């Protein structure tokens, strides 16, 4: 993770291609996944590097580094606050490049 110069907040810059659509997907902390997957699937969220596919046409939502754990749209609890999970950057008021668009 790289820190932005103006606010010293870390931004996620690690990317990996989605195993299904092959579009670049941003990294996400594994603890952010647990609250949004269906309750019976929480046990499959392991301490690992995960990625989130933001392609609306792709059925993959989350996948881990080894691509052996993949959560599809049907695995997501739609009542969860998914907006908080999908944020890739932390906003700050310094206007630095890493914080824009967060």
C-alpha positions as CSV (number, residue, x, y, z in Angstrom):
1,X,0.0,0.0,0.0
2,X,1.2,3.4,-0.8
3,X,0.6,6.4,1.4
4,X,-0.5,9.6,-0.2
5,X,1.7,12.6,0.5
6,X,-0.9,15.0,1.7
7,X,-2.7,12.9,4.3
8,X,-0.6,9.9,5.0
9,X,-3.6,7.6,4.6
10,X,-2.9,4.4,2.8
11,X,-4.5,3.6,-0.5
12,X,-4.9,0.2,-2.0
13,X,-2.9,-0.1,-5.2
14,X,-2.6,-3.8,-5.6
15,X,-4.5,-5.2,-8.6
16,X,-5.1,-8.6,-10.1
17,X,-7.2,-9.9,-13.0
18,X,-10.6,-11.3,-12.3
19,X,-10.6,-15.1,-13.0
20,X,-13.8,-14.8,-15.0
21,X,-13.9,-11.5,-16.9
22,X,-10.1,-10.8,-16.8
23,X,-10.6,-7.1,-15.9
24,X,-8.3,-5.6,-13.3
25,X,-9.7,-5.9,-9.8
26,X,-8.6,-3.9,-6.7
27,X,-7.5,-5.5,-3.4
28,X,-9.8,-5.6,-0.4
29,X,-9.2,-6.7,3.2
30,X,-10.6,-10.1,4.0
31,X,-12.4,-8.7,7.1
32,X,-14.4,-6.4,4.9
33,X,-15.8,-9.5,3.0
34,X,-17.3,-11.3,6.0
35,X,-20.2,-8.9,6.7
36,X,-21.4,-9.0,3.1
37,X,-21.3,-12.7,2.2
38,X,-24.2,-14.9,3.2
39,X,-24.0,-16.2,6.8
40,X,-23.4,-19.9,5.8
41,X,-20.4,-18.8,3.7
42,X,-18.6,-16.7,6.2
43,X,-16.5,-19.7,7.3
44,X,-14.9,-19.8,3.9
45,X,-13.5,-16.3,4.2
46,X,-9.9,-16.9,5.2
47,X,-7.0,-14.6,6.2
48,X,-5.7,-14.0,2.7
49,X,-5.4,-11.3,0.0
50,X,-8.7,-10.8,-1.7
51,X,-9.8,-8.8,-4.7
52,X,-13.1,-7.2,-5.7
53,X,-14.3,-7.3,-9.3
54,X,-16.3,-4.1,-10.0
55,X,-17.4,-5.2,-13.5
56,X,-21.2,-5.1,-13.4
57,X,-21.4,-7.7,-16.2
58,X,-19.3,-10.3,-14.2
59,X,-20.8,-12.8,-11.8
60,X,-17.6,-12.8,-9.6
61,X,-17.6,-10.4,-6.6
62,X,-14.7,-11.4,-4.5
63,X,-11.8,-13.8,-5.1
64,X,-8.6,-14.6,-3.2
65,X,-5.0,-14.5,-4.3
66,X,-4.9,-18.2,-5.3
67,X,-8.3,-17.9,-7.0
68,X,-9.4,-21.0,-5.1
69,X,-12.0,-19.0,-3.1
70,X,-14.4,-17.1,-5.3
71,X,-17.6,-15.5,-4.1
72,X,-20.3,-14.9,-6.8
73,X,-23.2,-12.5,-6.8
74,X,-25.5,-15.2,-5.5
75,X,-23.2,-15.5,-2.4
76,X,-23.6,-11.9,-1.3
77,X,-26.1,-10.9,1.3
78,X,-27.9,-8.0,-0.5
79,X,-29.1,-6.6,2.9
80,X,-25.4,-5.8,3.8
81,X,-23.9,-2.4,3.4
82,X,-22.0,-3.2,0.2
83,X,-21.2,0.4,-0.6
84,X,-18.7,0.5,2.3
85,X,-16.9,-2.6,1.0
86,X,-16.6,-1.4,-2.5
87,X,-14.6,1.7,-1.7
88,X,-11.0,1.3,-2.9
89,X,-9.5,4.6,-1.6
90,X,-9.8,6.7,1.5
91,X,-10.8,10.3,0.9
92,X,-9.0,13.2,2.4
93,X,-9.3,16.9,1.9
94,X,-5.7,17.5,0.7
95,X,-6.6,16.9,-3.0
96,X,-3.7,14.5,-3.6
97,X,-3.9,12.1,-6.6
98,X,-4.2,8.9,-4.6
99,X,-7.2,10.2,-2.6
100,X,-9.2,11.5,-5.5
101,X,-12.1,9.4,-6.7
102,X,-12.3,7.5,-3.4
